[in-house]
Amino acid sequence: MSTSLELQPASAAEFHNATRVQQSLTANIERKALLWLARRTPDRISPDHLTALGFAAQFLAGASFAMTRWNKYALLLVIACTAANWLGDSLDGTLARHREKLRPRYGFYVDHMVDTFGATFLAGGLSISGYMHWQIAAAVLVAFLVLSVETYLASYTLHEFKLSHGVFGPTELRIVLIVGTMTLFFHPYAALFGRQFLLFDVGGAIAAAGMLCMAVVAAIRHTARLYAEERLP
């Protein structure tokens, strides 16, 4: 028998799930649609199957963007994969709650690691595509990761998990990506200040700046709140 102290895993019963905060533009419609789908999902399909679908779709979306370097019709695959990613990534949690088969620690960890790898695949595909410079793709990925880290830390310290920042959430970002991809098929450039830029360079720069601003504002607000709640005597 080992004489060393062994760390025991925290009991799932001791885990306090963070309150989900969803205030995006499509939140109400999306919630009703997901509940409708969850009620009609066959029993043989589990939340894990849907998580795998979302992950595979995000990987294929990145691969499809990379393929557009040689064939622009791969943009159609990007749109299809983004829609499949929404289905898998959004429905898995709803299905688990509907069936009352929740695994909060496992679900939170797996879901957001999948999001992290998926965002990396997508940014990598965009950097290869020729529709976005790799520097912009890297900036978008870094901004996404910074915002994600702030969200996860807030979930741990404040027990509030924000699924949206302002009126924008993951679904709104997917809609913007789909609309942008459809536009890209016909108009890959945008005129700005009398010059032409790649459309996705402009969109990516705006997205990166927006996510960084959200992260900074949230960090300031949460720091002030935590300071007030844990003020020293």
Summary of the structure (lengths in Angstrom):
residues: 233
radius of gyration: 19.9
end to end distance: 46.6
largest distance: 75.5
contacts: 672
relative contact order: 0.13
helix: 69%
strand: 7%
